[in-house]
């Protein structure tokens, strides 16, 4: 069962402003990605490559300082490094791999948004999170059906669409939170 969330005035005020700003930024990035999905796919893979490489360096440093003689401790930084390099060398195969992982992410995103919708439900605009969940489920299924052939297009396009709808949801939630503040001020 999902935990109930209690919002005070200061939390709602901070939430509304930060949510609207984040939503607008996500809308912009999503819109750009929708019109250039192949480039967005490459951006996703290059970003992940760097993330894996930087993580391997950090994990390698920690392993060197703490578990230098343990073979199993070196496994994680070495695997992170290899995956990062492979994504750089074979970006198309990396995009196919990311396509499969993106479908898993979208399913988890749908679950998360549904849970937040249930927690947020007594407030206005909770329904947009349900719609966002349904969009994420549809996108995940379409990736799985088109995988791996169409991943070059789909990874960027679906990532962009997901970001776009996340942005829409955040803007609507932020506006709804501002209405809650306004209504609470009227009641005082």
The 8 nearest C-alpha neighbors of each residue, nearest first, counted from 0:
[[1, 2, 114, 3, 117, 118, 115, 113],
 [0, 2, 114, 3, 118, 117, 115, 4],
 [3, 1, 4, 0, 118, 114, 117, 115],
 [4, 2, 118, 1, 5, 119, 117, 0],
 [3, 5, 118, 2, 6, 119, 1, 115],
 [4, 6, 3, 7, 119, 118, 10, 2],
 [5, 7, 10, 11, 4, 8, 9, 14],
 [6, 8, 10, 9, 11, 5, 12, 180],
 [9, 7, 11, 10, 12, 6, 180, 183],
 [10, 8, 12, 11, 7, 13, 6, 14],
 [9, 11, 13, 7, 12, 8, 14, 6],
 [10, 12, 14, 8, 9, 13, 15, 176],
 [11, 13, 9, 15, 14, 10, 8, 16],
 [14, 12, 10, 11, 15, 16, 17, 9],
 [13, 15, 11, 17, 12, 18, 16, 10],
 [14, 16, 173, 18, 176, 12, 13, 17],
 [17, 15, 19, 18, 13, 14, 20, 173],
 [18, 16, 20, 14, 19, 15, 21, 13],
 [17, 19, 21, 15, 173, 169, 16, 20],
 [18, 20, 170, 22, 173, 16, 21, 17],
 [21, 19, 17, 23, 22, 18, 16, 24],
 [22, 20, 18, 24, 19, 23, 17, 25],
 [166, 21, 23, 169, 19, 170, 25, 20],
 [22, 24, 26, 20, 25, 21, 166, 19],
 [25, 23, 21, 27, 26, 22, 28, 20],
 [24, 26, 166, 22, 28, 27, 23, 162],
 [27, 25, 163, 166, 23, 29, 24, 28],
 [26, 28, 30, 24, 29, 25, 31, 23],
 [29, 27, 25, 31, 30, 26, 32, 24],
 [28, 30, 159, 163, 162, 32, 26, 27],
 [29, 31, 33, 27, 32, 28, 26, 163],
 [32, 30, 28, 34, 29, 33, 27, 35],
 [33, 31, 159, 35, 29, 36, 34, 39],
 [32, 34, 30, 156, 159, 31, 36, 35],
 [33, 35, 32, 31, 36, 30, 156, 29],
 [36, 34, 32, 38, 33, 37, 39, 31],
 [37, 35, 155, 156, 39, 32, 38, 33],
 [38, 36, 40, 152, 39, 35, 155, 151],
 [37, 39, 41, 40, 36, 35, 42, 155],
 [38, 40, 155, 36, 42, 37, 32, 41],
 [41, 39, 155, 37, 43, 154, 38, 42],
 [40, 42, 38, 44, 43, 39, 45, 37],
 [43, 41, 39, 45, 40, 44, 46, 38],
 [42, 44, 40, 46, 41, 45, 39, 47],
 [45, 43, 47, 41, 46, 42, 48, 94],
 [46, 44, 48, 42, 47, 43, 41, 49],
 [47, 45, 43, 49, 48, 44, 42, 50],
 [46, 48, 50, 44, 45, 49, 51, 43],
 [49, 47, 83, 45, 51, 46, 50, 86],
 [48, 50, 52, 46, 47, 51, 53, 45],
 [49, 51, 47, 53, 48, 52, 54, 46],
 [52, 50, 83, 54, 79, 48, 49, 53],
 [53, 51, 49, 55, 80, 83, 54, 50],
 [54, 52, 56, 50, 55, 51, 49, 57],
 [53, 55, 51, 57, 52, 56, 58, 50],
 [56, 54, 76, 52, 58, 79, 80, 53],
 [55, 57, 59, 53, 54, 58, 60, 52],
 [58, 56, 54, 60, 59, 55, 53, 61],
 [57, 59, 55, 61, 76, 60, 56, 54],
 [60, 58, 56, 62, 76, 57, 61, 55],
 [59, 61, 63, 57, 62, 58, 56, 64],
 [62, 60, 58, 64, 63, 59, 65, 57],
 [61, 63, 66, 59, 65, 60, 64, 67],
 [62, 64, 67, 60, 61, 65, 59, 66],
 [65, 63, 61, 62, 60, 67, 66, 59],
 [64, 66, 62, 63, 67, 61, 60, 68],
 [67, 65, 62, 69, 68, 63, 72, 64],
 [66, 68, 63, 62, 69, 65, 64, 72],
 [69, 67, 66, 70, 63, 72, 73, 65],
 [68, 70, 72, 66, 71, 67, 73, 62],
 [69, 71, 73, 72, 68, 74, 67, 66],
 [70, 72, 74, 73, 69, 75, 68, 66],
 [71, 73, 69, 70, 74, 62, 66, 75],
 [74, 72, 71, 70, 75, 76, 77, 62],
 [73, 75, 71, 77, 72, 76, 78, 70],
 [74, 76, 78, 77, 73, 79, 72, 58],
 [77, 75, 55, 79, 59, 58, 78, 73],
 [76, 78, 80, 74, 75, 79, 81, 73],
 [79, 77, 81, 75, 80, 76, 74, 82],
 [78, 80, 55, 76, 51, 82, 77, 81],
 [79, 81, 77, 83, 52, 55, 78, 82],
 [80, 82, 78, 84, 83, 79, 85, 77],
 [83, 81, 85, 79, 84, 80, 78, 86],
 [82, 84, 48, 51, 80, 52, 86, 81],
 [83, 85, 87, 81, 86, 82, 88, 80],
 [86, 84, 82, 88, 87, 83, 89, 81],
 [85, 87, 93, 90, 89, 83, 84, 88],
 [88, 86, 84, 85, 90, 89, 48, 83],
 [87, 89, 85, 86, 90, 84, 83, 93],
 [90, 88, 86, 92, 91, 85, 87, 93],
 [89, 91, 93, 86, 92, 87, 94, 88],
 [92, 90, 94, 93, 89, 95, 151, 86],
 [93, 91, 95, 94, 90, 89, 96, 86],
 [92, 94, 90, 86, 96, 91, 95, 97],
 [93, 95, 97, 91, 92, 96, 98, 90],
 [96, 94, 98, 92, 150, 147, 93, 97],
 [97, 95, 93, 98, 99, 94, 92, 100],
 [96, 98, 100, 94, 99, 95, 101, 93],
 [99, 97, 95, 101, 154, 96, 100, 150],
 [98, 100, 102, 96, 97, 101, 95, 103],
 [99, 101, 97, 103, 102, 98, 104, 96],
 [102, 100, 104, 98, 103, 99, 97, 105],
 [101, 103, 139, 105, 99, 100, 104, 142],
 [104, 102, 100, 106, 101, 105, 107, 99],
 [105, 103, 101, 107, 102, 106, 108, 100],
 [106, 104, 108, 102, 135, 107, 103, 139],
 [105, 107, 109, 103, 108, 104, 136, 139],
 [106, 108, 110, 104, 109, 105, 111, 103],
 [109, 107, 105, 111, 106, 110, 104, 112],
 [110, 108, 132, 106, 112, 107, 135, 111],
 [109, 111, 107, 113, 108, 112, 114, 106],
 [112, 110, 108, 114, 113, 109, 107, 115],
 [113, 111, 115, 109, 114, 128, 110, 132],
 [112, 114, 116, 110, 111, 115, 129, 132],
 [115, 113, 111, 117, 116, 112, 110, 118],
 [114, 116, 118, 112, 117, 113, 119, 111],
 [117, 115, 113, 119, 125, 114, 118, 128],
 [116, 118, 120, 114, 115, 119, 113, 1],
 [117, 119, 115, 3, 116, 120, 4, 114],
 [118, 120, 116, 117, 122, 125, 121, 115],
 [121, 119, 125, 117, 122, 116, 118, 123],
 [120, 122, 119, 123, 125, 118, 117, 124],
 [123, 121, 120, 119, 125, 124, 179, 175],
 [122, 124, 125, 175, 121, 120, 176, 179],
 [123, 125, 126, 127, 172, 175, 122, 171],
 [126, 124, 120, 116, 127, 123, 119, 128],
 [125, 127, 129, 128, 124, 130, 116, 120],
 [128, 126, 130, 129, 125, 168, 124, 131],
 [127, 129, 131, 126, 130, 116, 112, 125],
 [130, 128, 132, 126, 127, 131, 113, 133],
 [129, 131, 127, 133, 132, 128, 134, 126],
 [130, 132, 128, 134, 129, 133, 127, 135],
 [133, 131, 109, 129, 135, 130, 134, 112],
 [132, 134, 136, 130, 135, 131, 137, 129],
 [133, 135, 131, 137, 136, 132, 138, 130],
 [136, 134, 138, 105, 132, 133, 109, 137],
 [137, 135, 133, 139, 134, 138, 106, 109],
 [136, 138, 134, 140, 139, 135, 141, 133],
 [139, 137, 135, 141, 140, 136, 134, 142],
 [140, 138, 102, 136, 142, 137, 141, 105],
 [139, 141, 143, 137, 142, 138, 144, 136],
 [140, 142, 144, 138, 143, 139, 145, 137],
 [143, 141, 139, 145, 140, 144, 146, 102],
 [142, 144, 140, 146, 141, 145, 139, 102],
 [143, 145, 141, 142, 146, 140, 147, 139],
 [146, 144, 142, 149, 143, 141, 147, 148],
 [147, 145, 143, 148, 144, 142, 150, 149],
 [146, 148, 95, 150, 149, 145, 98, 99],
 [149, 147, 146, 150, 145, 151, 95, 152],
 [148, 150, 151, 145, 152, 147, 153, 146],
 [151, 149, 153, 95, 147, 152, 154, 148],
 [152, 150, 149, 153, 37, 94, 154, 40],
 [151, 153, 37, 150, 36, 149, 154, 155],
 [152, 154, 150, 156, 155, 157, 151, 149],
 [155, 153, 40, 98, 150, 157, 156, 152],
 [156, 154, 40, 36, 39, 158, 153, 157],
 [155, 157, 36, 153, 159, 33, 158, 154],
 [158, 156, 160, 159, 154, 155, 153, 161],
 [157, 159, 155, 161, 156, 160, 154, 162],
 [158, 160, 29, 32, 162, 156, 157, 33],
 [161, 159, 163, 157, 162, 158, 29, 156],
 [160, 162, 158, 164, 163, 159, 157, 165],
 [163, 161, 29, 165, 159, 160, 25, 164],
 [162, 164, 29, 26, 160, 166, 161, 165],
 [165, 163, 167, 166, 161, 162, 168, 160],
 [164, 166, 162, 168, 163, 167, 161, 169],
 [22, 165, 167, 25, 26, 163, 169, 164],
 [168, 166, 164, 170, 165, 169, 171, 22],
 [167, 169, 165, 171, 166, 170, 127, 172],
 [168, 170, 22, 172, 166, 18, 171, 167],
 [169, 171, 19, 22, 173, 167, 172, 168],
 [170, 172, 174, 168, 173, 169, 175, 167],
 [173, 171, 175, 169, 174, 170, 124, 168],
 [174, 172, 15, 176, 170, 19, 18, 175],
 [173, 175, 177, 171, 176, 172, 170, 178],
 [176, 174, 172, 178, 173, 177, 123, 124],
 [175, 177, 179, 173, 15, 178, 174, 11],
 [176, 178, 174, 180, 179, 175, 15, 181],
 [179, 177, 181, 175, 176, 180, 182, 174],
 [180, 178, 176, 182, 177, 181, 183, 175],
 [181, 179, 183, 177, 178, 182, 184, 176],
 [180, 182, 178, 184, 179, 183, 177, 185],
 [183, 181, 179, 185, 184, 180, 178, 186],
 [182, 184, 186, 180, 185, 181, 179, 187],
 [183, 185, 181, 187, 186, 182, 180, 179],
 [184, 186, 182, 183, 187, 181, 180, 179],
 [187, 185, 183, 184, 182, 181, 180, 179],
 [186, 184, 185, 183, 182, 181, 180, 8]]
